[in-house]
């Protein structure tokens, strides 16, 4: 399968998507998500070992 050379519009779209993704990826995790993850970890820790292995 041969790749078609990208035109300038495709390059701009790629560049903008990369920029938006990079910005979102560098933002801190919201406190609410961190709290939910802590609750899930605690709930997992409360389960008997036999369920954790299943």
Secondary structure, 3 states (H helix, E strand, C coil): CCCCCCCHHHHHHHHHHHHHHHHHHHCCCCHHHHHHHHHHHHHHHHCCHHHHHC
